[in-house]
């Protein structure tokens, strides 16, 4: 997997129904400033009756993208993914459409039993994978452990950018909807996210955070984003362009975190005090490496204003 497909490059991943006519402008002309990744959705965001027009729209889009790709490449484009409705549609897309301009598929309702089917579809393509965990099995830690073990040993492992946590579908499994004035962490999803992190993160899988569907409540979203970051999630699903900047700011690193990370990775001391807290390189090294990668991509929070501080190339850390 190349650097373009680092999970930290996802940021706020905007879901757009495949029926929308402005997707070419969003991808090629930067119509939505700051967008790092988007998913062209053929699943829940498109009704059954609209599928023919959605597929026609996607075909037209791919034709435009591939024409530009042949001339200019796509270095400045956001990461672009397609979310098929199911495995049959995924197979049909790979057989009938030129997907050269697409980075990968978001795999809906992903389970251990669907893994062989999806891999058969995608094995001989260039496409990366973002499986979505959003079915009843996700609530079972034993089944998640079995899935994580299988993915580690499977050849698809190198093609997985991140695992996406499907919050709304998971809440639907238990007949709930996110409370309007509470974060997802105040619901059963708090347990689910903690469990998924504890199962998948030690096996070096990145996880992305579920969408916050309360678009206008920025206070709840900011609180939820702080918890997303505390759980080590690498990005968040967005359903409205107005959410992108909020997610981007949450992904920025504080100057204190950046300073600690640099000291941890460069210190010869086994333990030292920094900013009133203990730093122990032996146990904080992985955290520090992640902080520097986040800082390289998103920059540092500015304590004196809303704009962040972007690091110069010489300050990048690999």
C-alpha positions, 0 to 999 in steps of 0.5 A, a space after each residue: 500500500 502506498 503513502 497515499 493510502 495511509 489511513 491518516 489521509 482519510 480525514 473526514 470521509 464524506 459519503 455522497 449518494 451516487 445519484 448526485 450530479 456534482 461529484 465530478 466537480 467535488 473530485 476534480 475541481 475542489 468544490 468542497 475545500 479540505 476534502 481528503 476522501 469521499 465515498 460514492 454510495 450505492 447502498 443505503 443512500 440510494 433507493 432501489 428505484 434510483 439504482 439505474 440512474 445512480 449506476 448511469 451517473 457513476 458510469 458517466 463519472 468514471 468516464 470523465 475521471 479516466 479521461 483526466 487520469 490519462 492526461 494529468 494523473 490524480 495526485 491532487 484528488 481526494 481518495 475516492 471509494 465506491 460503496 457497492 450495495 452488496 457482493 453481486 453489485 461489487 462483482 458487476 462493477 469490477 466486470 463492467 466499469 473501468 475503475 482505474 480512477 478509484 482507490 477502493 471499495 467500502 465493503 458494506 455489512 462485512 463479516 467473516 463469511 463474506 470475506 472469501 466472496 469479497 476477496 474473489 471479487 477484488 483480488 485481481 484488481 488494484 482496489 484497496 478495501 475498507 470493510 464496514 463493521 455494521 452487523 449483529 456479529 459486531 456486538 460479539 467479541 468472540 466473533 470479532 476476535 475470529 474476524 481479526 485473526 482471519 484478516 491478519 492471516 489473509 492476503 487482503 490484509 495489505 490492501 485494507 486501509 481501515 475498518 469502518 465502524 457503522 454506527 447507525 446500522 449497529 444502533 439499528 441492530 439494537 433498535 435504538 437511535 443516537 440520543 440527540 444531545 448525547 454522544 455515541 459513547 453515551 449509548 451501547 456504541 461506547 462499549 462496541 467502539 472500545 471493544 473493537 479498538 481492543 480487538 483490532 488495534 493491537 493487530 495494527 488495523 486502523 478504525 474510523 469513527 461513525 458519523 454524527 448525524 446531528 449536523 447542526 449540533 457542533 458542540 455534541 460533535 466536538 465532544 464526540 470527536 475528542 472521544 474518537 481521538 482518545 480511542 485512537 480512531 483515525 478519521 470520521 465519516 461525514 454526511 455534510 460538508 459543514 462537518 469537514 472542518 470540525 473533523 479536521 480541527 479535531 485531528 490536529 495535534 496540540 503543541 503539548 502532544 507534539 512536544 511530548 511525542 518528539 521527546 519520547 522518540 528522541 529521549 535516552 531516559 527511561 522515564 521523565 516528567 513532561 507538562 506534569 505527566 510521566 513519559 515512558 518511551 518504552 510504553 508511549 513510543 507507538 502513541 508518539 509515532 502516531 501523534 507525529 504522523 497526525 501532525 505531519 498531515 493535519 498540523 498543530 492546533 493554534 492556541 491563539 486562534 481557530 486556524 491551525 499551524 501546518 508543519 513545514 516539510 522539514 518537520 515531517 516524521 515518517 
